[in-house]
Amino acid sequence: MPTPQVIIMGRCERREFSEPYRQCTEMLEEIGVSYCVNPADFAVPADFVLFSQSYPHEFAKSDLARLRRLNPFAPFFYVLGVCCEGMLRTAGQLDSPFYRYLHAWSDRDIEQIRLFLTEQPSLFSLPLTAEQDEVAQWENSVEFTPPNPLPEGERAVKKCLILTHFGPFGNDSAMNRLLADEHERLGYEPVFSGKTLPEVFSGKIVADVDDSPPEKILETIQSLRRRFADNDFTVYVDSPRIDEKNGYIQAGVTRVLPKIR
């Protein structure tokens, strides 16, 4: 691929996709790869296509077919937003073996894109007809090492603030522990808030929502967003309905995820 070109599709301006979009465009600019966001006629040839999919069937089948016809060898990589949870069970399979739910997005994904575009072996070197078990086997067999890692002691620590016993958030100790363990596995240092929030915090904020009245939950979310305006903010809710998700996102959270017990 002497002159790689990337197409980015979707509503990248949405808060939930801001971090993958920022990481991807910064990486592309760093390695000198040009990109086009939501081209009008798909006439731009592509070596790689990144989708930010907000909801099932967001992209018309006819558009996807034309994009594939014009770019038969380009991997299609879908980043699936919160309204796509469970989509593969209810709305059918994607037209690509490569996808990632937004809550599972990590530095590993951006590194795999970088490797592919610099002609190095990567996840996207698998054939476009690969099955999900082949993708999973590849991912489980490769150890991820971030590019140019800093020496031990100089690495920036990613922190995750888990809201506990704060209004309608974090009153289930088992769920708090599960969230802490999962984010520690993802490379975060979990910090429990207790009833008193820190004055300043830089990192990801996570909250487990209890069965408080919706107006109390929304009021607390709005208050938190005013206080921590720039932080990634994820809430976990029991079987959230679409209108609940939309309300929480409008109030200021980055994403709403269902609890899996």
C-alpha positions as CSV (number, residue, x, y, z in Angstrom):
1,M,0.0,0.0,0.0
2,P,2.2,2.8,-1.2
3,T,-0.3,5.6,-0.5
4,P,-2.8,4.4,2.2
5,Q,-6.1,6.1,2.5
6,V,-8.7,5.8,5.3
7,I,-12.4,6.5,5.2
8,I,-14.2,7.3,8.5
9,M,-17.9,6.8,8.5
10,G,-20.5,7.8,11.1
11,R,-21.5,10.5,13.5
12,C,-18.0,11.1,14.9
13,E,-19.1,14.3,16.5
14,R,-21.1,12.4,19.1
15,R,-19.5,12.4,22.6
16,E,-19.5,8.6,22.8
17,F,-17.2,8.4,19.8
18,S,-14.9,11.3,20.6
19,E,-12.1,9.3,22.0
20,P,-11.8,6.6,19.3
21,Y,-12.1,9.4,16.7
22,R,-9.4,11.5,18.3
23,Q,-7.0,8.6,18.8
24,C,-7.5,7.5,15.2
25,T,-7.0,10.8,13.5
26,E,-4.0,11.6,15.7
27,M,-2.5,8.3,14.7
28,L,-3.2,8.8,11.0
29,E,-1.6,12.2,11.0
30,E,1.4,10.9,12.9
31,I,2.1,8.2,10.3
32,G,1.2,10.4,7.4
33,V,-1.9,8.7,6.2
34,S,-4.7,10.8,4.7
35,Y,-8.3,10.3,5.7
36,C,-11.8,11.4,4.6
37,V,-14.8,11.7,6.9
38,N,-18.2,10.7,5.5
39,P,-17.4,11.1,1.8
40,A,-20.5,12.1,-0.2
41,D,-20.2,9.7,-3.1
42,F,-17.6,7.0,-1.9
43,A,-15.4,7.9,-4.9
44,V,-12.4,8.2,-2.6
45,P,-10.5,4.8,-2.7
46,A,-9.8,3.3,0.7
47,D,-7.4,0.8,2.2
48,F,-9.3,0.8,5.5
49,V,-12.8,1.9,6.6
50,L,-13.6,2.8,10.2
51,F,-17.3,3.0,11.1
52,S,-18.7,4.7,14.2
53,Q,-22.1,3.1,14.4
54,S,-24.6,4.7,16.7
55,Y,-27.5,2.3,16.2
56,P,-28.5,-0.8,14.2
57,H,-28.9,-0.3,10.4
58,E,-27.5,3.2,10.6
59,F,-25.7,2.6,7.3
60,A,-27.9,1.7,4.3
61,K,-27.2,-1.7,2.8
62,S,-26.9,-0.1,-0.7
63,D,-24.2,2.3,0.6
64,L,-22.3,-0.5,2.2
65,A,-22.5,-2.6,-0.9
66,R,-21.2,0.2,-3.1
67,L,-18.4,1.0,-0.6
68,R,-17.4,-2.7,-0.7
69,R,-17.6,-2.9,-4.5
70,L,-15.3,0.1,-4.8
71,N,-12.9,-1.1,-2.1
72,P,-12.9,-4.9,-2.3
73,F,-9.8,-5.5,-0.2
74,A,-10.3,-2.8,2.5
75,P,-11.1,-4.1,6.0
76,F,-14.3,-2.7,7.5
77,F,-13.9,-2.1,11.2
78,Y,-17.0,-1.2,13.2
79,V,-17.0,0.6,16.6
80,L,-20.5,-0.1,18.0
81,G,-22.1,2.5,20.2
82,V,-24.3,1.9,23.3
83,C,-27.5,1.5,21.2
84,C,-25.9,-1.4,19.4
85,E,-25.7,-3.6,22.5
86,G,-27.2,-6.9,21.6
87,M,-27.5,-5.9,17.9
88,L,-25.8,-9.0,16.7
89,R,-28.4,-11.2,18.4
90,T,-31.4,-9.2,17.2
91,A,-30.5,-7.3,14.0
92,G,-28.3,-9.9,12.2
93,Q,-24.5,-10.1,11.6
94,L,-22.3,-7.3,10.3
95,D,-20.7,-7.6,6.9
96,S,-17.3,-7.8,8.5
97,P,-15.6,-10.0,11.1
98,F,-14.0,-6.9,12.6
99,Y,-15.9,-5.0,15.2
100,R,-15.6,-3.6,18.8
101,Y,-18.2,-2.5,21.2
102,L,-17.4,1.0,22.4
103,H,-17.0,0.1,26.0
104,A,-14.2,-2.4,25.0
105,W,-12.3,0.1,22.8
106,S,-8.7,0.3,23.9
107,D,-5.2,1.4,22.8
108,R,-4.8,-2.1,21.3
109,D,-7.4,-1.3,18.6
110,I,-5.6,1.8,17.5
111,E,-2.3,0.0,17.4
112,Q,-3.8,-2.7,15.2
113,I,-5.0,-0.1,12.7
114,R,-1.5,1.5,12.7
115,L,0.2,-1.8,12.1
116,F,-2.0,-2.6,9.2
117,L,-1.5,0.8,7.5
118,T,2.3,0.5,7.9
119,E,2.2,-2.9,6.2
120,Q,2.9,-4.9,9.4
121,P,1.1,-8.1,10.5
122,S,-2.1,-7.2,12.4
123,L,-5.6,-8.3,13.2
124,F,-6.7,-6.8,9.9
125,S,-4.2,-9.0,8.0
126,L,-6.8,-11.8,8.5
127,P,-8.9,-12.5,5.4
128,L,-12.1,-10.5,5.1
129,T,-14.0,-13.8,5.2
130,A,-12.6,-14.8,8.6
131,E,-15.0,-16.2,11.1
132,Q,-15.5,-14.8,14.6
133,D,-13.7,-17.8,16.2
134,E,-10.6,-17.0,14.0
135,V,-10.7,-13.4,15.0
136,A,-11.0,-14.4,18.7
137,Q,-8.2,-16.9,18.4
138,W,-5.9,-14.4,16.9
139,E,-6.7,-11.7,19.5
140,N,-6.1,-14.2,22.4
141,S,-2.8,-15.4,20.9
142,V,-1.2,-12.0,20.5
143,E,0.3,-10.0,23.4
144,F,-0.2,-6.3,23.1
145,T,2.7,-4.0,23.8
146,P,2.0,-0.3,23.3
147,P,4.3,1.4,20.8
148,N,7.4,3.2,22.3
149,P,6.5,2.4,25.9
150,L,7.9,4.7,28.5
151,P,10.4,3.3,31.1
152,E,8.8,1.9,34.3
153,G,8.2,4.8,36.6
154,E,7.6,7.3,33.8
155,R,4.4,5.9,32.5
156,A,1.2,8.0,32.9
157,V,-1.2,6.2,35.2
158,K,-4.8,6.1,33.8
159,K,-7.2,6.4,36.7
160,C,-10.8,5.3,36.9
161,L,-13.1,6.9,39.5
162,I,-15.8,4.5,40.6
163,L,-18.7,6.3,42.3
164,T,-19.7,4.5,45.5
165,H,-22.4,5.5,48.0
166,F,-22.9,8.7,46.1
167,G,-26.7,9.5,45.7
168,P,-28.1,7.0,43.2
169,F,-24.7,5.5,42.4
170,G,-22.6,2.7,43.6
171,N,-24.6,1.2,46.4
172,D,-23.9,-2.4,45.4
173,S,-20.5,-3.5,46.8
174,A,-20.3,-6.6,44.6
175,M,-20.9,-4.5,41.4
176,N,-18.3,-1.9,42.6
177,R,-15.8,-4.6,43.0
178,L,-16.6,-6.1,39.6
179,L,-16.2,-2.7,37.9
180,A,-12.9,-2.1,39.7
181,D,-11.5,-5.6,38.6
182,E,-12.6,-5.1,35.0
183,H,-11.1,-1.6,34.7
184,E,-7.9,-2.7,36.4
185,R,-7.7,-5.5,33.8
186,L,-8.0,-2.8,31.1
187,G,-5.1,-0.9,32.6
188,Y,-6.8,1.6,34.9
189,E,-6.0,2.3,38.5
190,P,-9.4,2.2,40.2
191,V,-10.3,4.8,42.8
192,F,-13.4,4.5,45.0
193,S,-15.1,7.9,45.7
194,G,-17.1,7.1,48.8
195,K,-19.7,9.8,49.6
196,T,-17.2,12.7,49.0
197,L,-16.0,13.4,45.5
198,P,-12.5,14.7,44.8
199,E,-12.2,18.4,44.0
200,V,-10.3,17.6,40.8
201,F,-10.1,14.4,38.9
202,S,-8.5,13.4,35.5
203,G,-9.5,10.1,34.1
204,K,-12.6,7.9,33.5
205,I,-15.7,8.1,35.7
206,V,-17.8,5.0,36.2
207,A,-21.1,4.7,38.0
208,D,-23.5,1.8,38.8
209,V,-27.1,3.2,38.8
210,D,-29.5,1.9,41.5
211,D,-33.3,1.9,41.4
212,S,-33.7,5.6,42.5
213,P,-36.4,7.7,40.8
214,P,-35.3,8.8,37.2
215,E,-35.4,12.5,38.1
216,K,-32.9,12.0,40.9
217,I,-30.5,10.1,38.6
218,L,-30.8,12.8,35.9
219,E,-30.2,15.5,38.5
220,T,-27.1,13.8,39.8
221,I,-25.7,13.2,36.3
222,Q,-26.2,16.9,35.4
223,S,-24.5,18.0,38.6
224,L,-21.5,15.6,38.0
225,R,-21.1,16.7,34.4
226,R,-21.0,20.4,35.5
227,R,-18.3,19.5,38.0
228,F,-16.3,17.2,35.7
229,A,-16.9,18.7,32.3
230,D,-14.2,16.9,30.3
231,N,-14.2,13.4,31.8
232,D,-15.3,10.2,30.1
233,F,-18.4,9.2,32.1
234,T,-20.0,5.8,31.9
235,V,-23.1,4.5,33.8
236,Y,-24.3,0.9,34.1
237,V,-28.1,0.4,34.3
238,D,-30.3,-2.7,34.7
239,S,-31.9,-3.4,31.3
240,P,-32.0,0.3,30.1
241,R,-34.7,1.3,27.7
242,I,-33.8,3.4,24.6
243,D,-35.6,6.5,26.2
244,E,-33.6,6.0,29.4
245,K,-30.3,5.8,27.5
246,N,-31.1,8.9,25.5
247,G,-32.1,10.8,28.7
248,Y,-28.9,9.9,30.5
249,I,-26.8,10.8,27.4
250,Q,-28.6,14.2,27.0
251,A,-27.9,14.8,30.8
252,G,-24.2,14.4,30.2
253,V,-23.0,10.8,30.4
254,T,-20.7,9.5,27.6
255,R,-22.3,6.1,27.4
256,V,-24.9,3.9,29.0
257,L,-24.2,0.2,29.4
258,P,-26.5,-2.7,30.6
259,K,-25.4,-4.6,33.7
260,I,-24.5,-8.2,33.1
261,R,-25.0,-10.2,36.2
